[in-house]
């Protein structure tokens, strides 16, 4: 088969998941090719919220500069509101029922300070139609000539030793490729079903209709709003009245593009009557003569599904191919990017011969539970809008009753005051969607590429709000600012983007540092070391690392290439650093090695 092109990894799908995977693989030195069947990137403005975990990952891999230049400034995504309308002159028009700060806000208060304390970078807001071209350009620069759009994977066969892939180029010509591994980042369209993946969970929950349009709302828009939901007795329930979200490209009052989201039951044929959607927008906004230019109308059938498996043989799936959930909390693309990061460095270690193939099993062990958690959270926050609707007292199809209830909401009486207070209290419950700080940063791997230290797990906030930094294995490395040669670095910067490990200790941790030299040579890996407080001087800039490191003097924390803690020692070595040597043997798949009698990296069944 002389015409077969050999390449270690093939990525199928050129959306946000596949493009970031390509960038990570390039940084880790993994030769690969990406095939995307479409000729261009997405034309939809969905998946616009990029959380702090995603942005700190982009920052580490040099993907953040252009994104931050074009992203919504923090002020313009600092509040979320529920209002009666944007325009109108009636007594109950243009009233804010309730609003609160989101994603930490921008008011300098305690919540904003928490977001700034816990990561080196804030969240971003950039719709997919502007994000994906940036990612495509970056991926192409890192892997020139091998990020191929308009190329369709027509078949693939995993023969146990490799994956033979047939690809059709834009002219219809077929080529054959042979890879060691294939990753399906195609949204579940082809790869998953062909390897027997079953998507488990409820489907067909409702139809979310999104109208992407251009309009001048500068007279009406509060430039702090990330989104505005509408509660209007004459326009149905909250679900039916929908929400409007700015999409840039100029942010603030003079934002040019918007998306209006409506919800429809799947048996409601009105959802396909596109001629009614623009009048409906004008009606809800109470701006009857608003000039509207429709760019795109799309339908999203809401579901909450999780793949029955993330891998079969040499084939993996990631992103929407592995998990799909309602858009609330913005966990779709963000979860997909974490999938890509998790898999990329593990493939790099295996292909380099630095680790056993068994570490690839930890991709599903780690990421599928997070996929389940994020699917559940997305559905939970989506369904919580019913709580707000119930508090207002709106009933589907009961227009006159809804008008009377809405009048009562603004009644100048003790009753009206109580109803408003209760409604605001229920709206506050939607913070689970707009300030899910612990969901975004506090994810934890309970088993996988880690060695447990048998300490008690840090309890998660059931409402997803309060993130508690911890260096316990399986958790994200706490961020703290470190000063080196008059330059401020995050603890997350120290590991770099070259598939290295990071060992952090202090002036009493010299034995750990000495041990890394032999480990790196024995396993053909790179280990970055940082003795905070030792020359070349690394200073705990705000004394925050001392608060969150979770170890005593002479202890050590080992972070993986994705800045997740893989191992730690709570105190100084009692065996000349041998504890770290043993830990690496377990992590990298030495089947004869154990720590505390247990091998933490699961073996393939």
N, C-alpha and C positions, 0 to 999 in steps of 0.2 A: 504494500500500500504506500508507494513512494509519494503519492500526492497528498498524503495526510499531513496536516500541520500540527506539530506538537507544541503544547503550551501547558504549563502546570495547572492553571486555574481558568475556568470560563465562568463569566458572570452573565446571566440571562436577565435582562431588564435594565433600562437606563433611566429609571425614575430616581427619586431622592435616595432610596435605599441602595440601589445598584451603583449609582455614581459615587456616593460616599464610600462604599465598599471598595470601589476601584481606587479612590484616593488613598485609602488606608493601606491597601495592598501595595501600591506604588511606594509609599513611604517606608514600608517594611521590606522592600526589595523583592517582592513576589511578582514574577512575570505572569501576565494574564491578558485576556482579551474580553471586552464587554460587547455584547450584542443587544441592540434594542430594535424591535420590529418597526416602531414608528420612525418617521424621518426627522421629527423635531421633538422638543421637550413639551411638557404639559402646557395646554392653553387654559387650564382652570386655575382660579385663584385660591384653591383650597390649601389646607395644611400650612397655614401662614404663621402659626405660633411655634417658635423655636425656644425650648425651655433652657434653663441654665445649664443643665447637664449636657445638652447638645452643644450649646455655645462654648462651654469650656473644652469640649472635645474638638470642635472646629478650631478653637484658639490654639490648641496643642499642635494641630496638624496644619496650621497656616491657612485655614479655609475661611477665616472670620473677617478679614479686612474689608473685602468688597461687600460682604453681607451686611456688616455694620454700617457701611457708608449708605446703603440703600434701605436699611431697616427703619422702622418707625422709631423716633426718639422716645425715651422713657416717658416723658410727660404725656405723649399722645397715645399711650397705652396704659395709663395709670388708674383708670376708673372704669367701672361697668355700671350701667344704669338701667332702670325700668321706668318708662315714661308713658304718659297718655298719648302723646304725639310729638312731632317736631314743630309743626305749624298749626294753623287754625286760630280762630278768634272766639270760640265758644268758652263758656265759663270753665270747663274742665280740660281744655286743650293746653298743651305745652307745659304740663305739670310733671315734675319729677316725683315719682312715687317713692323711690328709694335708690340710692347708689352707694357703692363702697369701693375702696381701693383694691386693685387687682395686681397680681404678680409683684407684690411688695409696695406698689404705689410709688409716688414720687413726691411725698410730702415731708420727707425727712423724719418721719415718725418711727416708732419701734419696729413695726413690720418691715418698713423699707430698709431700716438698718440691718435687720436679720438677713434679708436677701443679699445685701452688700457684704455682710460678714461671711456668709457661708460659701461663696464662690468668687472667683476672680473676675467674673463677667456676668452681666445681667442677661435676662432673656431678650430675644429679638422677635420682630414681627415682620415677615416678608412673605407675600403670597408665592405659591409654588411656580406660577407662571414667570416670576422674576427670579426666584431662587434657583430653579433647575438649570437655566442657561449659565448661571455663575458656576454651579457645580460641574456642568458639562465642560466648560472652558478649563476649569482647574484640573479635572480628571484627564482631559486631553493633553494638557501641558505636562502632566506627570507621566503619561503613558501614550505618547504621540503615535498616531496611526493605529491604535488598538482600542479605541473607544468608538464603536461603529454603529451608527444609527441607520435605519432602513434595512437592517440585516435581521432575518427571521430564522430562528432555530426551528427546523421542521421535524427533527427527530434526534433522539439520543439513546444510547445503550450503555449501561454500566455492566461491563463483563467481569467485574471483580478486581481487575488489575488496572483498569483505566476507564474513561468514559469517552465513547466515540460519538461525536456530535456532527450532524449535518446542518449546514447553514446556507440559506438562500440570500444572495446579495440583492441590491435594488434593481438589478437588471434581470433577475431570475436565475442567474448562474449559481450552481451549487458548489460548495466546498466542504471538505471534511476536516475536522479538527479532532485531536486526541488530547484529553486533559487528564490529570490525576484527580481533580475535583471539579465539580460543577455546582454553582450556587444559583438557585432560582429566586430572583428578586423581581419577579414579573407580575406581582399582584395576585398570584394563584391561578393565572389563566391557563398555564400549560404544564409547568414542571411538577407542581404538587400532585395534581390528579393522576399523572402518569406514574408516580412512584407510590400510589396508594394512599395519599393523604386524605383523610376525612376531616371536613370542617365541622367542629362540634359546637352546638349552641343554637340559640334562637335566631331565626332569620325572618325577613319580611315584617319587621316590627312596624315600620311606617315608611312613608316616602318623604324625604326632605328635598324640597325643590329650591334651588338656588338661582337667583337672577343676578348676574354680574352686569353692572350697568354704569354708565357715566352720567353725572349730574352735578350741578352746582348747589351745594347745601350750606355754603359758607354763612348764610344769614341765620341758619338754625342750629348748626352743629357746635357742640362743646368740644374743644380740641383735646380734652383729656380723655375722652371716651374711647376705650378699646372696642366696645360694642354697646348698643342700646336696644333693649327689648321693649316690646309694646304691650300695654295692658289697656284695652279699650273695650268697654262694654258693648259697643255697637259693631265691633269687628271680630267677635267670637272669642274663643279662649286664647290664652297666652300662646299656645302651640299654633293656633291658626293665625294670630296676629303677627307672629314672627319676630325677627330681630334684624337690625342692620349693622354691618361691620365695614369700616373703612379699609381700603386696599391700596392707598397711595396712588401714584408714585410720589406725589407731594403730600406730606402728612400734615395733619392739623385741620384748621377750619377750611383750608382751600384744597383739601383732598379731592382728587378728580374721579376716582373709581370706588365703587361700593359693591357689596354683595348683600342681597336681602334673602333671608332664609324663611321659607314657609313650611309648615308641616301639613301633610295630607294623609288621611287613611288610604290604604292601598286599593280600597274598593271605590274611591271617589274619582270619577272620571274627570272632574274639574281640574285635576292636577295636570292634565295634558292640554288644557285650554290656554295656550300661551298668550293669546290675545287679551285674556283677562288679567294677566299677572301685572302688567304695568299700571292699569287703572286701579288694581288692588293696592299696589305700592303707594300711589297717590292718595288713595282713600285712607290707608292706615297712617301715613305721614301727615295727613290733613294739609297737603300742598297740591291743590287740584290742577294747577297749571304748570307743574314742574316739568321741565324739558328733560326727557330721559332717552339716552342712547343705549340700547341693549347690546352688550357684547356677546353674552353666552347664557343660555338657560340649561341647567343640568339637573338631573334627578339622582338622588342617592338613596337607595333602599337600605334603611338602617338595620343592622344585624349586630350580633355579638357572638363571634365564632372564633374558635381556637383550633389550630391544626392538631390532629391526633399524634403527629410526630413531626420533628424538625429535620429528620435525616433518614435516608435510606442508602446504605452503602457509601458510595463516594459522592452522593448528591445531597445537598443541603437546601433548605428554603429559609427565607428571611423576609422581614417586613410584612406587607399585606398578604403575602403568600402564606404566612404563618398565623396571622391574627388580624381580625378586623372588628371594630367597635364603633359606637357613635362618636361624633367629633368632639363632644364635650370634654374639656380638660386638655384637648390637643395632644393626645397620647399616640396617635397613629404614626406620623413621620418620626417623632422623637424616639418611640420604641424601636422603629425600624433602624434608625441610625445606631442605636446601642447594640442591636443585633449584629450589624455590619462590623462594628468595632470589635465586639467579642469574638467573632469568627475570624476576622482578618489576622490578628496577631497569633492566634492558635495555628492557623494554616501556615503562617510564616515560620513558626518554630518547627513544625512537623516537616515542611518542605526543605528546611535548612538542615534537617537531621539532628536538631538540638533537643527534640522531645519525641516521645513515643506517639504513634498514631492514636493511642488510647485517649490522649488529652482532647481529641476532637469530640469524644462523647460528652465532654463537659459543656459543649455549646448548648445542647438540648437540656442537659441537667440544670444549667443556670438560666437560660433564657426562656424556656417554656413556662416555668412558674411565674416569671415576671410578665410574660405575655398574658397568662391567665389573670393575674392581678390587675393589669392595665385594662384588659377587656371588661372585667367586672366593674372596675372603677368608672370606665367610660359609660357603661350602661346605668350604673348607680346614679351618676351625676345627671345623665340625660333624663332619667325617670323622676328625679327630684323636682323637676319643673312642675309636676303634677301637685306637689305640696303647695307651691306658690299659687297655682291655679285654684286649689281648694280653699286656700286662705282668702283669696279675693272673692270666691264664691261663684265663679263663672261656670256655666253648664253648656256643653256642646249643643248647638241647635236651639237654644232658648234665648233668642235675641232680646225680647222684652224684659224677661226676668234678669238677664245680664245687665241691661241698662239700669234697672232699678237698683241692683246690687252695686253697680258702679257709682251711682248717685250716693248711696249710703256710705261708700268708701270716703267720700269727700264732704260728708255732711258735717256742718259746724255744730257738733253736739258731743256729749260724752260718749254716745254710741259710736259716732264717726271717729272720734279720737282713739277709741279702743280698737276699732277695726283697722285703722291705719297702723297702729302700733303692732298689731298681730301680723298684718301683711308684711311690714318691714322686718319683723322677727323671722318670718318664714323666708323672705328673700335673702336675709343674712345666711340662711342655711345653704345657699348656693355658693358660698365661699369654697365649698368642697370642689367646685369647678375652677374658680379663678384665683385661688391661692393654695394650690395643692403642693406646697413646698416640700413636704415629706415624701409625697408620691414621686416627685421629680428627682430628689436627691437622696432620699432615704431607702432606696431599693436595696435589698440584701440577697446574697446567694447563700443558701443554707448548706449546700453541698456542691462540689464541683472542683475547680482548679484552686484549691485552698487547703490549708491544714488548720483544723480547729484548735483553739487553745482552751477549749472546754469552759470558757467563761460564759456568764449568763447573757443571753441576747438582749440588746436594747429594745425596749418595748416601743412599737410604732404607735403614732397617734391615730386612733380609729377614724378621725376626720381628715387625716392627711395634711394637716396644717403645720405642725411643729416638727421640724427636723432636728435631730440630736446627732451631732457629729460623733463618730466613734471609729477607732482603729481596729475594732474586732474583725478578724478574718471574714471575708465575704461582703464587707461593706466598702462603700466609696471612701477613699483616703480623704481625711478632713483637709479642707483648704486653710492655709494660713500664709500670711505674707512673710517672706524671708528676704533679708537684705544681704546682697553679695556684691562687693566692690561698688557700693553706692547705687546698685541697681535692685529694684524690687522684683522678686520672683514669687510666684505661687508655689506651694509644695507640689502642685500639679505640673508645674513647668519642669521640675527637676528630672523627670523620667525621660523627657524628650519624645521624639516620634519615630524611633528606629527599632521598635520591638525590644526595648531594653527593660530590665527590672530596676527597681529603685530600692535601696536600703537606706533608711533614715535611723540614725542613732545620735549619740552625743559624745562629749569628751571622754566618757568612761566606756565607750563601746568599741574600743580599738580592736578587740578580738574578732568582732563581727566583720570589721573592715578587712582585716587580714584574711579571714576565711573566704571573702568574696573573690579574691584573686585566683585561688585554686579552683573554686566552683566555676567561674567564668571560663577558665581554660579547659577544665574537664568536660564541660557540657557545650562548649562552643557558643556561649551566650554573652551578652553584654550586661553588666550590672553597674549602674550608676550609684555612687555612694555619697551620702551627705551627713556629715557630723555637725549638727547645729550647735554652734558655740565654739567651733574649732577652726583654725586657719587652714586653707584660705577661708577667711571669716564668713560664716553663715550666721547671721543674727536673727533671732526671733523678733521680728520688727515690732510687733504689737504685744509680745508675750502671749500670743494666742495659741501657738503650737503647744506651749507648756500646758495650757488648759485642756486641749483636746487630744493630745497624743496618746493618752491612756496607758502609758508605760512608766516605769520607774527609771531612775538614773542607771545608765548602762544597758537599758533595754533596747529593742530594735523593732522596726516596722518594715515589712517587705511589701512593696506594691508591684503589681503586674503592669504590663504595658498600657492597660486601660485605666490605670490609677484606681484599681480595686485592690484592697489589702488581701494578700495571699497567705501571709503568715506573720506572726509577731512573737516576740519574747517579752514578757512583762518585766523582766529584770536582766541583769548582766549574765553573760555566759558562765556556766560552771564547768564547761568541757572544751574550752579553747575555741569556741565557735562551731563545734561539731554539730550542735543542734540545727544550725542553718544549713550545713552540708546535708544532713539527713532530710531536712525539709525539702530541699531542691531535688533530691533523688525521688521523693514521693511525687512532687509536683510535676516533674518531667517524665514520669511514667516508668521508673525503675520498679518492676513488679516485686523485687525482693526486699524493697525498703519500706519501712514503716516508721511513723512517729507516734510515740505513745501506744504502740501496738496496733495502730489503725492506718490503713492507706486511704487517704481522702479522695484521691482521683479515682472515679469509678471505672471499672473495667467493662469492656464491651461484652454484652451478653451473646 
